[in-house]
Amino acid sequence: MEADLDLALCMRCHCLAARRRARELTRAFEAKLRPHGLRATQFSVLVALAAAGPKPVGALARALGVERTTLTRGAGVLERNGWITVRESQDGRERLLSLTASGRRKLEQAYPAWKSAQDAAEKTIANDSRASKR
């Protein structure tokens, strides 16, 4: 059975490569956002709330592709900083997240840093794409 295992193939695992690349991108974005007191995930929450308005935790978690518990933890930090509010929905079964005026200002201040990271990422991805076609 061991003779059939080609572990060298595992070292070229697409899942591993994608996760590694995602971590690299995240580190680049977070380096740019750090001076603004934001992590990349927190910036994404502020953007989503600015774009779509108040959202229940579950709907926002699905839209961002994160677990509810992860979003809830992150929302706590954003709420403590005064960038979002968290309140019970009318029926009390869901918590509603809303962007505050302070959160909007934080988003606007951090946007140029995010844009710089985005532009750098697009350039890197374009270069990687051109290199892979050679």
C-alpha positions in Angstrom: 0.0 0.0 0.0 2.8 2.4 0.8 4.3 2.0 -2.6 1.1 3.7 -4.0 1.6 6.8 -1.9 3.3 9.6 -3.8 3.7 12.2 -1.1 5.5 14.5 -3.5 2.1 15.1 -5.1 0.8 16.4 -1.8 3.5 19.1 -1.7 1.9 20.5 -4.8 -1.6 20.4 -3.2 -3.9 23.0 -4.7 -5.7 23.5 -1.4 -2.4 24.1 0.5 -1.3 26.5 -2.2 -4.5 28.5 -2.1 -4.5 28.7 1.7 -0.8 29.8 1.6 -1.6 32.5 -1.0 -4.7 33.6 1.0 -2.5 34.1 4.1 0.1 36.1 2.1 -2.7 38.3 0.8 -4.2 38.8 4.2 -0.8 39.7 5.7 -0.3 42.3 2.9 -3.8 43.9 3.5 -3.4 43.8 7.2 0.0 45.6 7.1 -1.6 48.4 5.1 -4.7 48.6 7.4 -2.8 48.2 10.7 -2.0 52.0 11.1 -5.8 52.5 11.0 -6.4 50.1 13.8 -8.2 47.6 11.5 -7.7 44.0 10.4 -8.7 43.0 6.9 -11.8 41.2 8.2 -12.9 44.2 10.2 -12.5 46.4 7.2 -14.7 44.0 5.2 -17.5 44.2 7.8 -17.4 48.0 7.7 -17.6 47.9 3.9 -20.5 45.5 3.9 -22.5 47.5 6.4 -21.7 50.8 4.5 -22.8 49.2 1.2 -25.9 47.3 2.3 -27.0 49.0 5.5 -27.9 47.3 8.8 -27.7 43.5 8.6 -28.5 40.6 10.9 -25.4 38.8 12.1 -26.4 35.6 10.2 -27.0 37.3 6.9 -23.8 39.3 7.1 -21.8 36.2 8.0 -23.2 34.4 5.0 -22.5 37.4 2.7 -18.9 37.6 4.0 -18.3 33.8 4.0 -17.4 33.6 7.7 -18.8 31.7 10.6 -21.4 33.5 12.8 -19.2 33.1 15.9 -16.2 34.6 14.0 -18.3 37.6 13.0 -19.7 38.0 16.5 -16.2 38.1 18.0 -15.1 40.6 15.4 -18.2 42.7 15.8 -17.5 43.0 19.5 -14.2 44.8 18.8 -15.9 47.0 16.2 -18.6 47.9 18.7 -16.1 48.6 21.5 -14.4 51.0 19.2 -17.7 52.7 18.4 -17.6 51.8 14.7 -20.7 49.7 14.7 -23.8 49.2 16.9 -25.3 45.9 17.8 -28.9 45.7 18.8 -31.6 43.1 19.1 -34.0 42.7 16.1 -37.6 43.4 16.6 -38.5 39.8 17.4 -35.4 39.3 19.6 -34.1 36.3 17.7 -31.3 38.0 15.8 -28.8 40.8 16.5 -28.6 43.6 14.0 -25.3 45.2 13.1 -25.2 48.9 11.9 -22.4 51.2 10.9 -22.0 54.3 13.0 -20.9 57.7 11.8 -17.5 57.0 13.5 -17.4 53.7 11.6 -18.0 55.5 8.3 -15.2 57.9 9.0 -12.9 55.0 9.9 -13.8 53.3 6.7 -13.1 56.5 4.7 -9.8 57.0 6.4 -8.7 53.4 5.8 -9.9 53.2 2.2 -6.7 54.6 0.6 -4.6 52.0 2.5 -7.0 49.2 1.4 -6.8 50.5 -2.2 -3.0 50.5 -2.1 -3.1 46.8 -0.9 -5.7 46.0 -3.6 -3.7 47.6 -6.4 -0.6 45.7 -5.3 -2.5 42.4 -5.1 -4.0 42.9 -8.6 -0.5 43.6 -10.0 0.9 40.5 -8.3 -1.9 38.4 -9.5 -1.6 39.7 -13.1 2.2 39.1 -13.0 1.6 35.5 -11.7 -0.9 34.9 -14.4 1.4 36.1 -17.1 4.2 34.0 -15.7 2.1 30.8 -15.6 1.2 31.3 -19.3 4.8 31.2 -20.4 
